[in-house]
């Protein structure tokens, strides 16, 4: 993998040549830096472009590193762990049961019944999987309710709504009138989720973020700006990631969400 060196900063990046690209495109995510260039670009042209954008790349990678450091991590899914949910960190309580399946309930915190027969090695994986399924189901219920309340009354009826694991966007609305929403929005306050739903519904009428689009959003949610601001400020809060140790607590490997 090629590496861009700026002073003491080393930035590995993926380089891709594209027949359809007409200009260079740089994408920085928490996982990687991607550089897409036209297939005809020479090595000297690529190097010159990266040199021009070096300041921006250093700043973006720094911000991504800071966001990752602030992200919610859970070392073990045991009683006392904190699970993000609707804008807050909620306590987890694990109780042994005689059932054969993991059961998740919520009463001012997450209560997980875990089979006594589950091995110590598999317990974290079982609890994490059950929590994710429960959270996704709750998000689908919330989204369905919001689409009913804001969709038809405003003439914004999608073909269908899907909940997906989208790494770098909160939602999308295609030409096929299918609305997609990122399941990680379950970690945001319900008002912020409502903004994301309304945002994508409004794209059924306005494909771009023009004045007509924001006017429609505002007619449905007059305080949309404060909800959007929360989403912009708290991106790092919207995940559930496990931290697995390798040998000892001083040598930890982050497992992608």
C-alpha positions as CSV (number, residue, x, y, z in Angstrom):
1,X,0.0,0.0,0.0
2,X,1.5,3.4,-0.9
3,X,2.1,5.9,1.9
4,X,2.0,9.7,1.8
5,X,4.5,11.2,4.2
6,X,4.0,14.8,5.5
7,X,6.6,15.7,8.2
8,X,6.2,13.1,10.9
9,X,2.8,12.0,9.6
10,X,2.4,8.8,7.5
11,X,-0.9,8.3,5.7
12,X,-1.3,4.9,3.9
13,X,-3.8,5.1,1.1
14,X,-5.6,2.9,-1.4
15,X,-4.9,4.0,-5.0
16,X,-7.5,3.1,-7.6
17,X,-7.5,3.9,-11.3
18,X,-10.9,4.4,-12.9
19,X,-11.9,4.5,-16.6
20,X,-14.9,6.6,-15.7
21,X,-13.1,9.1,-13.5
22,X,-12.4,12.5,-15.1
23,X,-10.6,14.0,-12.1
24,X,-9.0,12.8,-8.9
25,X,-11.2,12.0,-5.9
26,X,-10.0,11.7,-2.3
27,X,-12.1,10.0,0.4
28,X,-11.2,9.8,4.0
29,X,-13.1,7.5,6.4
30,X,-12.3,6.0,9.8
31,X,-11.1,2.9,8.1
32,X,-9.0,4.1,5.2
33,X,-8.0,6.8,2.8
34,X,-8.9,6.2,-0.8
35,X,-7.5,7.9,-3.9
36,X,-9.4,7.5,-7.2
37,X,-7.7,8.9,-10.3
38,X,-8.4,8.7,-14.0
39,X,-6.8,5.6,-15.6
40,X,-4.6,8.0,-17.7
41,X,-3.1,9.8,-14.7
42,X,0.7,9.5,-14.5
43,X,2.6,8.8,-11.3
44,X,4.0,12.4,-11.3
45,X,0.5,13.8,-11.7
46,X,-0.8,11.7,-8.8
47,X,2.2,12.7,-6.6
48,X,1.6,16.4,-7.4
49,X,-2.1,16.2,-6.6
50,X,-1.4,14.5,-3.2
51,X,1.2,17.2,-2.5
52,X,-1.3,19.9,-3.1
53,X,-3.9,18.3,-0.9
54,X,-1.5,17.2,1.8
55,X,-2.7,19.7,4.4
56,X,-6.3,18.7,3.9
57,X,-5.4,15.0,4.1
58,X,-3.5,15.5,7.4
59,X,-6.4,17.4,9.0
60,X,-9.0,14.9,7.8
61,X,-7.1,11.9,9.1
62,X,-6.5,13.7,12.4
63,X,-10.2,14.3,12.8
64,X,-11.0,10.7,12.0
65,X,-8.5,9.5,14.5
66,X,-10.1,11.7,17.2
67,X,-13.6,10.5,16.3
68,X,-12.5,6.9,16.6
69,X,-10.9,7.6,20.0
70,X,-14.2,9.0,21.2
71,X,-16.3,6.2,19.8
72,X,-18.3,4.0,22.1
73,X,-16.5,0.8,22.9
74,X,-17.5,-2.2,25.1
75,X,-14.7,-4.4,26.4
76,X,-17.0,-7.1,27.7
77,X,-20.8,-7.6,27.5
78,X,-21.2,-8.0,31.3
79,X,-23.3,-6.4,34.0
80,X,-22.3,-2.7,34.4
81,X,-21.2,-2.2,30.8
82,X,-22.7,0.9,29.1
83,X,-24.6,0.5,25.8
84,X,-25.5,3.6,23.7
85,X,-29.2,4.0,23.1
86,X,-31.2,7.0,21.9
87,X,-28.6,9.5,22.8
88,X,-27.6,8.1,26.2
89,X,-25.4,5.4,27.6
90,X,-27.6,2.8,29.3
91,X,-26.4,0.2,31.8
92,X,-26.4,-3.4,30.9
93,X,-27.4,-6.2,33.3
94,X,-26.8,-9.8,32.4
95,X,-28.8,-12.5,34.2
96,X,-28.3,-16.3,33.9
97,X,-31.4,-18.2,32.8
98,X,-32.4,-21.7,32.1
99,X,-33.6,-20.8,28.6
100,X,-31.7,-21.9,25.5
101,X,-31.8,-18.5,23.8
102,X,-30.5,-15.0,24.8
103,X,-33.4,-12.7,25.6
104,X,-33.2,-8.9,25.6
105,X,-35.6,-6.6,27.5
106,X,-35.4,-2.9,28.3
107,X,-36.4,-1.3,31.6
108,X,-34.4,1.8,32.3
109,X,-31.5,-0.1,30.9
110,X,-30.8,-3.3,29.0
111,X,-31.5,-6.6,30.8
112,X,-30.1,-9.7,29.0
113,X,-31.0,-13.2,30.0
114,X,-28.1,-15.5,29.0
115,X,-28.4,-19.3,29.1
116,X,-26.4,-20.9,31.9
117,X,-25.2,-23.4,29.4
118,X,-23.4,-20.9,27.2
119,X,-19.7,-21.2,27.4
120,X,-17.6,-18.3,28.7
121,X,-15.9,-18.0,25.4
122,X,-19.1,-17.6,23.4
123,X,-21.1,-15.5,25.9
124,X,-19.9,-12.1,24.6
125,X,-20.7,-13.0,21.0
126,X,-24.1,-14.3,21.9
127,X,-25.0,-11.2,23.9
128,X,-23.7,-8.8,21.3
129,X,-25.6,-10.5,18.5
130,X,-28.8,-10.4,20.5
131,X,-28.4,-6.8,21.4
132,X,-27.8,-5.8,17.8
133,X,-30.9,-7.7,16.6
134,X,-33.0,-6.1,19.3
135,X,-31.7,-2.6,18.5
136,X,-32.4,-3.1,14.7
137,X,-35.9,-4.3,15.4
138,X,-36.6,-1.3,17.6
139,X,-35.3,1.1,14.9
140,X,-37.6,-0.6,12.3
141,X,-40.5,0.0,14.6
142,X,-39.6,3.6,15.2
143,X,-39.0,4.3,11.5
144,X,-42.3,2.7,10.4
145,X,-44.2,4.8,12.9
146,X,-42.4,8.0,11.7
147,X,-43.1,7.2,8.1
148,X,-46.8,6.8,8.8
149,X,-47.0,10.1,10.7
150,X,-45.0,12.2,8.2
151,X,-45.2,10.4,4.9
152,X,-48.8,10.1,3.6
153,X,-50.0,13.4,5.3
154,X,-47.4,15.3,3.3
155,X,-47.7,13.3,0.1
156,X,-44.3,11.6,0.6
157,X,-44.9,7.9,0.2
158,X,-41.9,5.7,-0.4
159,X,-42.0,2.5,-2.3
160,X,-40.5,0.8,0.8
161,X,-38.2,1.6,3.7
162,X,-35.1,-0.5,4.4
163,X,-32.8,-0.5,7.4
164,X,-29.2,-1.1,6.5
165,X,-25.7,-1.1,7.9
166,X,-24.4,1.9,6.0
167,X,-20.8,2.8,7.0
168,X,-20.6,6.5,6.1
169,X,-24.1,7.8,5.4
170,X,-27.2,8.1,7.6
171,X,-29.7,7.6,4.9
172,X,-30.5,7.7,1.2
173,X,-33.4,7.9,-1.2
174,X,-33.0,6.4,-4.6
175,X,-34.8,7.1,-7.9
176,X,-36.7,4.0,-7.2
177,X,-38.3,5.7,-4.2
178,X,-36.8,3.3,-1.8
179,X,-35.7,5.0,1.4
180,X,-32.6,3.5,3.2
181,X,-31.7,4.3,6.8
182,X,-28.6,3.5,8.8
183,X,-29.5,1.2,11.7
184,X,-26.9,3.1,13.9
185,X,-29.4,5.9,14.1
186,X,-30.9,3.9,17.0
187,X,-28.1,5.3,19.1
188,X,-29.3,8.9,18.4
189,X,-32.1,10.6,20.3
190,X,-35.5,9.8,18.8
191,X,-35.9,13.4,17.6
192,X,-32.7,13.1,15.6
193,X,-33.9,9.8,14.1
194,X,-37.1,11.6,13.2
195,X,-35.1,14.3,11.4
196,X,-33.2,11.6,9.4
197,X,-36.5,10.0,8.4
198,X,-38.1,13.2,7.3
199,X,-34.9,14.3,5.5
200,X,-35.0,11.2,3.3
201,X,-38.8,11.4,2.8
202,X,-38.4,14.9,1.5
203,X,-36.0,13.7,-1.2
204,X,-39.0,11.9,-2.7
205,X,-40.0,15.3,-3.9
206,X,-36.7,17.2,-4.1
207,X,-33.7,15.3,-5.2
208,X,-31.2,18.0,-4.3
209,X,-30.6,20.0,-1.1
210,X,-32.0,23.2,-2.6
211,X,-34.1,25.8,-0.9
212,X,-37.3,23.9,-1.8
213,X,-36.0,20.8,-0.1
214,X,-35.1,22.6,3.1
215,X,-38.4,24.5,3.0
216,X,-40.2,21.2,2.9
217,X,-38.2,19.8,5.8
218,X,-38.9,22.9,7.8
219,X,-42.6,22.7,7.2
220,X,-42.6,19.3,8.8
221,X,-40.0,19.8,11.5
222,X,-39.5,23.6,12.2
223,X,-36.6,22.8,14.5
224,X,-34.7,20.6,12.0
225,X,-31.5,22.6,12.3
226,X,-30.9,21.8,15.9
227,X,-31.6,18.1,15.2
228,X,-29.2,18.1,12.3
229,X,-26.6,19.9,14.4
230,X,-26.7,17.1,17.0
231,X,-26.2,14.5,14.3
232,X,-23.2,16.5,12.9
233,X,-21.6,16.9,16.3
234,X,-22.1,13.4,17.6
235,X,-21.2,11.1,14.7
236,X,-18.7,9.2,16.9
237,X,-21.5,8.3,19.4
238,X,-23.5,6.5,16.9
239,X,-22.0,3.0,17.0
240,X,-21.5,0.0,19.2
241,X,-18.0,-1.4,18.9
242,X,-16.3,-4.1,20.9
243,X,-12.7,-3.9,22.1
244,X,-11.0,-7.3,22.2
245,X,-7.8,-7.8,24.1
246,X,-4.9,-9.8,22.7
247,X,-2.9,-11.3,25.6
248,X,-3.2,-8.3,28.0
249,X,-5.2,-5.1,28.5
250,X,-2.3,-3.0,27.2
251,X,-2.4,-4.6,23.7
252,X,-5.9,-4.1,22.4
253,X,-7.2,-4.6,18.9
254,X,-10.3,-2.7,17.8
255,X,-12.8,-4.9,16.0
256,X,-14.8,-3.0,13.3
257,X,-18.4,-2.5,14.0
